[in-house]
């Protein structure tokens, strides 16, 4: 069965689109339920995921037992623990589905073959990784400079999709606060509560 490369990924990775007929067999389709762990902290990342439908969360648990969410990913985004994937060392973070999710999965072996055959693919991926790093750095800077209310308001302004699709307790771990604190902020600002 032919796999279609989503439009966003065709635009972001034109070399994949140009050679899709030749390379699509390297991408496997996977449909997973919510709360499926794709990568556990401490394991070596062996797959790169492209989200067709659904959402993923990258997170870790601190030594004190508190969860910290680094990022949420939605349709058309590539996801991996890239340090682990590239360097083949244990990942410091885990990747879990937040809702039923359909993925295109590229193994490390097929990734290596793809980048050797089409080096421009890795160039595009590295460009995307740099963009992601800059956005993440800006988010961390904003979080360090903002009050809890300011962090929530920045999320509302910059990424409202998270509020519609991510449970309150996961949003709290992303914003660096407890679910109770987040509920109080939302009540003060007159917002609805997202799904539990």
N, C-alpha and C positions, 0 to 999 in steps of 0.2 A: 504494500500500500504506500502510495506517495505521501511524503510529509511536506507540508507547505511551510516555508520560512515566513514567520510573521512580518508584517509590513515595516514595523519599527526596526527590526533586526536587519531587514533588507537595506534600509536606509543607513543604519549605523555601521553595518559590515558589508559594504558593496561587493567585496571580493567573495563573500559567501554566496551572495545572490548571483553573481556572475558565473560561479562554478557549482551552483546548487545541485544540478542534475548529477554531477560527478561525486559530490561529497555528502549528499543527504543520507546515504546508507551508513555513514559514521555516526549519525545522530539517532539515538533510540528514543522512542516515545514512552513515557511513564506516567501513569495516572495514580496518584496517591491520596489517601484520606487525610483529613486534618490531623494535626498532632503527630505526624510521621517524622521521625528523626532521619535526615539524610546524611548527616555527619555529626558524630559525637565528639566533644572536646577530648583531645588526646589521640584521636585517630588521624591518620594521614589522608588528606583529601585526594581522591582518585577520579573525581568527576567534576565537570563544569556543567551547570544547569542553565537552561534558557527557559524562562517562564512563559508558557503559552496562555495559560489561564490559572488564576489562583494567586497565592501569596506565600512568602517564606519569611522567616525571622532568623537573623544571625545574633547569637547571644552567648553569654557565659555566666557561670556561677562563681562568685567571689569566695575566698577562703572562709568568710563569715556566713556563707550560705545565701547571700543576696544575689538575685538575678540582675544582670545588666544587659539590656538590648542595645546592640550597636546600630542595627539598621533593619528596616522592613523593605521587602522587595515585592513588586507587583508585576503584572503582565509586561512582557517584552524586555525584561531585564536579565542580563547574565549574572549568575550567582555562583560563588565558590569561596572557600577560605583560600584566597589567592596566594598568601604566603606559603601555606601548606602545599597547595597544588603545584606551585612553581618550584619550591625548594625541597619538596618531598620530606617534610618534617611534620611532627604532630601538630595538629591545629589547636590553637588556644580557645577557639570558639566552636559552637555547635550551630547547625542549620536545621530548622524544624519548619514544617508546613503549618500555616495558621488556618487554612481552609482546604477543602478538596482542591487539588492542584494538578494540572497537566504540564509536563515538562518535556523538553528535548534534552537528552543527556549525552554529553560528549565525554568519553573516557580520556584519561591522561594519555594512554597509548595512541588513541585516534587523534587527540589534540596535537601530539608531537608529530605524527605523520602529516596532519593538515598544515601545520606551520612550516614544515620542511618543504612541502609541495607548493604552498601559497604563503610565503613569508609576509605578504601584505596583510593577511588576516591577523597575525600577531601584532603588527604595527597598529591596526585599528583597535585591537583589544587593549593594547598598552595605552593608547590615547583615551579610551573609555575608562580604564583604570585610573589614569591621572585625573580625569574629570571627577570620578567618584571620590578619589582621595581629597581633592580640593573642596568638594562639597562636604565631605565628612569633617575635614579640618575646620571649615567655617561653622558647621553645626556644633562642634566641640567648643570652639571659641565663644559662640553665642551662648551656649549653655553655661559656660563658666562666668560669663558677664551678666547673665540675666537672673532675675528672681524666678521662683517656681511659676508664678503667674505669667511672667514674660516668656518663659520657655513654652508654656502651653499656648499662649497667644501666637507665638512664632510658628508652632506646629499647625494651628488653625489656618494661619495665613499662607504658609508655604506648602503644606501637604495635607489638605483636608480629607483626602481619601483614607488616610490612616484612621481617622475618627469614625468612618463608616464601616470599616472592615476589620479593625483590630480590637480585641477585648480590652477593657479598661485596665486590667492588671498588667497587660503587656505594654500598653501605652505608658503606664506609670514607670515601668522598668526602663523605658526609652528616655523618659524625661528626668530620671533620677529622683523620683519621689515615691511615696507610698500610694497605693490605691485610694486610701482614705483622704490623703492630702489632695490628690487629683480630683476626687469627688467634691471636696469642699470648694476648690477653685472653680470647677464647672458649675456648681450651684450658684456661687457668687456671680458668675458671668452669665448665668441663665442658659446653659447648654444642656442638651440631652445626654444621657449616658449611653456610650457605645455598647455593643454586645458583650456579654460576660463570657 
